[in-house]
């Protein structure tokens, strides 16, 4: 396991130059490429096939629809990508997402500004709690975020009178417009997701923060020995994940103009699936933000296609998603093993 | 280390190993004094019946966590078992239950193959089935809730077995005595210092004596009514405990969890052990699904087993099994499940909303892992 992690840190993750410098053969280079860009290729393939097979798939309305539905999951998955690259995991995002939406509707009773700031503050606080417990308390992220999954859901139930109150957002308020309005044909949440992903790409590939995230995921011990502020970075990653989940929940609530309490159950699984399908290793130390976007779109396109077929029950969607996830990780495992064999030679 | 540090470390270790039992004793004490209608047979039965499905799933989860893995798919496997049940009830109860169990075993086999042969991390491998399994269950059931009319199955859910009290107590005492001799420091020291082992002949004589006692009690003794579900959970707990502590497989499992590479070098069948473990977890989840269906008197594949993976992991972790593998605490897992149930029951009986129970449970999970921190090395 350590050998695997160290291999990832010594090359093959950040960009093509280091891969070439590491002296890979053509086959290894190809394996690494499939790992990093495979999801994009499959996405393109699925889109092409669907466009040919279904008349209603390649329409502007449908593309707008898919983009809108993807945007919320994409924002959640962005924060998750950073956490997973650092070798952690955040199971609390589904609950935090729901909590964000409910708090937004709660704050909107006062003003739009409060409706935006309240969920960000509380969800950021939960992310910070995760981060402190994982980074400074040195507790297993899996369990810490499992606890906050329960805790955030409990908090949500408490402020909605055990889930009996669904607060509506006033029509025409700024936040409601942000959720429902469009710009150049695409909804504002889509644009927000696009901007966040652009920031995410730069953050991961071009900043010290991003590089240290990858280093921590590759080997926490090595990162500590190198003098990186491991605990502080780790804490910030969970804070970021809490914030993105809260923001996504806020936007989703604004889109539907109500703070629905039952949303977000199992959302963490979709987000993790999208990140893993996007080529990010769950062991940490390697991954791309762009891959996550492709993973999210792939999940939503598959969902869209199953809806298009019509005769298939919607239950097949989760079957296909699950099967897809299993296949992707199996291929990933095979590739990284082939890659390791190549490097040992 | 200074004296104080040593003492603090010892205290923490004691709390880690026995905290769950101490918490149960404290909570029961609190309830006996402050809660009305707590110490009644009806309440005891209700609580035990409620905790049984979680407990059964947690037993399998403890085994998987002992191999340094985790099985997130248990809730979906429960749903699959529940969905299959009504499809074959027409052929009788036994074939229907048999097929549900086979389905559970197949799910476990899939998980085990992905983990042991393909080499995927357990979280992702079982996540795939968690996502896909419930969809599959809904496809089987055509997305519908089906009422169960089979009398035998309904009886399994609500019926009670009349168990004679004296042999039950005798059997429990015998098991406890045996466990004390074989598995505690006190018993081992005793055996070591006296240089004597308990002779098989002696055990057989004791066994015959107990049997005689049982026959006498059966004909005359007092009986108590135990719900079938509780009986099944208890038997499964004993079986899993036996499996871990008394069989080659159990030793292999713990060894693989402790150090997979070393186990492979030592010639243990690592793959087979891992696959068997996931199959057992799948089958236990299927049993829990059947029981939950019988209790609900309906097969509800969209809801059954929801978030059970979390409850099961909680029970295992609170019970003191480290997430880092290499150790399985079956009794601790039972206690962990009981503790979480007791907490929820206590809060509800004092009219606190379920949301508070959730927040308290979250805090307890964090406290439990915090206590384990020193052992597992913590962190990522």
Interface residues (C-beta under 8 A of the other chain):
Chain A: X87 X88 X89 X133 X134 X137 X138 X139 X140 X141 X142 X143 X144 X146 X147 X148 X149 X150 X151 X153 X154 X155 X156 X157 X158 X162 X220 X265 X266 X269 X270 X272 X273 X276 X282 X283 X284 X313 X315 X316 X317 X318 X319 X320 X321 X322 X323 X325 X326 X329 X330 X332 X333 X334 X337
Chain B: X70 X114 X118 X119 X120 X121 X123 X124 X125 X127 X128 X129 X130 X131 X132 X133 X134 X135 X136 X138 X139 X142 X143 X306 X310 X313 X314 X317 X323 X353 X354 X355 X356 X357 X358 X359 X361 X362 X363 X365 X366 X369 X370 X373 X376 X378 X379 X380
